[in-house]
Structures are given as structure tokens and as C-alpha cells.
Amino acid sequence: MNLSNDSNNNNNNMTGLTSEENLDLWFQAAKRGATDTIAQLLQQTPQLAEAHDDLGNTAAHWLAGGGHVDALQLVLKALPSLINAPNAVKDTPLHKACFRGQAEATATLVGAGADMNAVNKFGQTPAQVASHPSVLAELSRPAPTELLEEEVHDDEDDEAEPADEEEEEEEDEEEGGDEA
């Protein structure tokens, strides 16, 4: 296992555990989806979020594959770049969620902006490793940003309403001035 910012075995001042013991505890917690343990470890040693195991998996990979959504959100909040982190075979956390049939984790990752077109070492996207219908359904839903763009486009068609209150006040003042 590797922790980029702390490769020696000095004692962690808050837990009394060595870096290697913290890493073991970190990945055990990720594999079990132990949200409270993950939160505590992140508070004590934030750089654990950057750790990866011997196969290049981060906690986000394990949490996504296990369907541990609450803990996954916690880790992604601590280190948002993990959302598209590749492991040794270039699988992202989304690949893991899709392959393991974790629809809620898939929805969480897609909603947070995971790259649905990421290609692993075998040339597969997350959709290509997914086989569970609920996961495929999550992948086919429009991303929240796509929905927002549609709403913005629809608003552009409505020219009757001003964009904000200041514009509305300015228009009222201009109209009032013309009547006097």
C-alpha cells in the first residue's frame, strides 16, 4: 500500500498507529463501508484519502464497488479528484460500481460528475462493464448538468420575465418615467 505524503512508519500523533497500520485500517474501513471510521481517520490524517492499495485502488474504488454511498460521498468531499482516479488497470470508481451492480453508487458518481466515457486498460467504459439493469438505467439518465442546460435553454425562450429583480426595477423606473 502506498501513501504518497507519508511513506515512513512514524507514529501518527493522534492515533498512535504507524502509517502502515493507518493504511490497513483505512482500507478495511473502505471495504466494509465503515463511515464513522473513515470520517475519524480523515479528520486525523486527511492525506489518507490519497492512499492506494497494491492494485492502485483508492478508498473510492472500494466504496463504490461495495455500494457504500455515505462513505463514498465523504471521501469524495475530502478529495474530489478521486471521482475519476484510475487504478492499475485504469478502472475508475464508476467502473467498479457498474461492474459490481451498485446502482446507488453509480447514480452518486454520475451525479457528482464521474466520466462515463473513461476507458480502462481493456478498452471498456463503465457502461460496457455493467450488466445489471438498474446500473444501466442510471447510466442512461441525463446528468444533472444536462438537465440544467435544458432548463436554461427553456428560460431563454421566455422573454416576458426579466432575469433578476434589479432588471425588473430598472424596467419599472423606465416605464414610470415615460408615463409622466
C-alpha positions as CSV (number, residue, x, y, z in Angstrom):
1,M,0.0,0.0,0.0
2,N,1.1,3.5,-0.6
3,L,0.5,6.9,0.9
4,S,2.2,9.5,-1.1
5,N,2.8,12.0,1.6
6,D,3.9,9.6,4.4
7,S,5.9,6.6,3.2
8,N,7.8,6.1,6.5
9,N,6.5,4.3,9.6
10,N,6.5,7.2,12.0
11,N,3.8,7.2,14.6
12,N,0.7,9.2,13.8
13,N,0.4,11.7,16.6
14,M,-3.4,11.4,17.0
15,T,-3.9,7.6,16.9
16,G,-0.6,6.1,18.0
17,L,-0.8,3.9,14.9
18,T,2.0,3.6,12.4
19,S,1.3,4.8,8.8
20,E,1.1,1.2,7.7
21,E,-1.4,0.4,10.4
22,N,-3.4,3.5,9.5
23,L,-3.4,2.3,5.8
24,D,-4.6,-1.1,6.8
25,L,-7.4,0.4,8.9
26,W,-8.3,2.8,6.1
27,F,-8.7,0.1,3.5
28,Q,-10.5,-2.3,5.9
29,A,-12.9,0.6,6.7
30,A,-13.4,1.3,2.9
31,K,-14.1,-2.4,2.2
32,R,-16.7,-2.5,4.9
33,G,-18.1,0.9,4.3
34,A,-17.4,2.0,7.9
35,T,-18.4,5.6,7.5
36,D,-17.7,6.6,11.1
37,T,-14.2,5.1,11.0
38,I,-13.5,6.7,7.6
39,A,-14.6,10.1,9.0
40,Q,-12.4,9.7,12.0
41,L,-9.4,8.7,10.0
42,L,-9.9,11.6,7.5
43,Q,-10.1,14.0,10.4
44,Q,-6.9,12.6,12.0
45,T,-4.9,12.0,8.8
46,P,-6.5,13.8,5.7
47,Q,-3.8,12.5,3.4
48,L,-5.2,9.0,3.7
49,A,-7.7,10.0,1.0
50,E,-4.8,9.9,-1.4
51,A,-3.8,6.3,-0.5
52,H,-4.0,3.5,-2.9
53,D,-3.5,-0.2,-2.5
54,D,-1.2,-2.6,-4.3
55,L,-3.6,-2.7,-7.3
56,G,-4.0,1.1,-7.4
57,N,-7.4,1.1,-5.9
58,T,-8.3,4.1,-3.7
59,A,-10.9,4.0,-1.0
60,A,-13.3,5.4,-3.6
61,H,-12.9,2.3,-5.7
62,W,-13.7,0.0,-2.7
63,L,-16.6,2.1,-1.5
64,A,-18.1,2.4,-5.0
65,G,-17.8,-1.3,-5.6
66,G,-19.3,-2.1,-2.3
67,G,-22.2,0.3,-2.7
68,H,-21.2,2.3,0.4
69,V,-22.7,5.6,-0.7
70,D,-22.5,7.6,2.5
71,A,-18.8,6.8,3.0
72,L,-18.2,7.4,-0.7
73,Q,-19.6,10.9,-0.6
74,L,-17.4,11.6,2.5
75,V,-14.3,10.5,0.7
76,L,-15.2,12.4,-2.5
77,K,-15.8,15.5,-0.4
78,A,-12.4,15.2,1.1
79,L,-10.7,14.7,-2.2
80,P,-12.9,15.3,-5.2
81,S,-10.3,14.3,-7.8
82,L,-10.8,10.7,-6.7
83,I,-14.0,10.6,-8.7
84,N,-12.1,9.7,-11.9
85,A,-9.0,8.2,-10.3
86,P,-7.7,5.2,-12.3
87,N,-6.4,2.1,-10.7
88,A,-3.6,-0.2,-12.1
89,V,-6.0,-1.4,-14.9
90,K,-7.4,2.1,-15.4
91,D,-10.7,1.3,-13.8
92,T,-12.3,4.3,-12.1
93,P,-14.7,4.1,-9.1
94,L,-17.5,4.3,-11.7
95,H,-16.2,1.1,-13.4
96,K,-16.2,-0.6,-10.0
97,A,-19.7,0.5,-9.1
98,C,-21.0,-0.6,-12.6
99,F,-19.3,-3.9,-12.6
100,R,-20.5,-4.8,-9.1
101,G,-24.1,-3.8,-9.9
102,Q,-24.2,-0.9,-7.4
103,A,-26.9,1.3,-8.8
104,E,-27.0,3.9,-6.0
105,A,-23.2,4.3,-6.1
106,T,-23.4,4.6,-9.8
107,A,-26.0,7.3,-9.5
108,T,-24.0,9.1,-6.9
109,L,-20.8,9.1,-9.0
110,V,-22.6,10.1,-12.2
111,G,-24.4,12.9,-10.3
112,A,-21.0,14.1,-9.0
113,G,-19.6,14.3,-12.5
114,A,-17.8,11.0,-13.0
115,D,-16.5,10.5,-16.5
116,M,-18.9,8.0,-18.1
117,N,-16.6,7.7,-21.1
118,A,-13.5,6.7,-19.1
119,V,-11.8,3.7,-20.8
120,N,-9.9,1.1,-18.8
121,K,-6.9,-1.0,-19.9
122,F,-9.3,-3.4,-21.7
123,G,-10.9,-0.6,-23.8
124,Q,-14.1,-0.7,-21.7
125,T,-16.3,2.2,-20.5
126,P,-18.3,1.9,-17.3
127,A,-21.4,1.0,-19.3
128,Q,-19.6,-1.8,-21.0
129,V,-18.7,-3.5,-17.7
130,A,-22.2,-3.0,-16.3
131,S,-24.7,-5.9,-16.6
132,H,-27.3,-5.1,-14.0
133,P,-30.4,-3.3,-15.5
134,S,-30.6,-0.8,-12.6
135,V,-27.0,0.3,-13.2
136,L,-27.6,0.6,-16.9
137,A,-30.7,2.7,-16.2
138,E,-28.6,5.0,-14.0
139,L,-26.1,5.4,-16.8
140,S,-28.8,6.3,-19.3
141,R,-30.3,9.1,-17.2
142,P,-29.3,12.6,-18.2
143,A,-26.7,14.1,-16.0
144,P,-27.8,16.9,-13.7
145,T,-25.8,19.4,-15.8
146,E,-27.6,18.3,-18.9
147,L,-30.9,18.9,-17.2
148,L,-29.7,22.4,-16.1
149,E,-28.7,23.3,-19.6
150,E,-32.2,22.3,-20.9
151,E,-33.8,24.4,-18.2
152,V,-31.6,27.4,-19.1
153,H,-32.4,26.9,-22.8
154,D,-36.2,26.8,-21.9
155,D,-35.8,30.0,-19.9
156,E,-34.2,31.8,-22.8
157,D,-37.4,31.3,-24.7
158,D,-39.4,33.1,-22.0
159,E,-38.7,36.8,-22.9
160,A,-41.6,38.1,-20.8
161,E,-39.8,37.9,-17.4
162,P,-36.6,39.8,-16.5
163,A,-33.7,37.7,-15.3
164,D,-33.5,39.3,-11.8
165,E,-35.1,41.9,-9.5
166,E,-32.7,44.7,-10.4
167,E,-33.6,44.4,-14.1
168,E,-37.2,44.4,-13.1
169,E,-36.8,47.5,-11.0
170,E,-34.9,49.3,-13.8
171,E,-37.7,48.4,-16.3
172,D,-40.3,49.7,-13.8
173,E,-38.4,53.0,-13.4
174,E,-38.1,53.4,-17.2
175,E,-41.8,52.7,-17.8
176,G,-42.8,55.1,-14.9
177,G,-40.6,57.9,-16.4
178,D,-42.3,57.6,-19.8
179,E,-45.8,57.9,-18.4
180,A,-45.1,61.2,-16.5
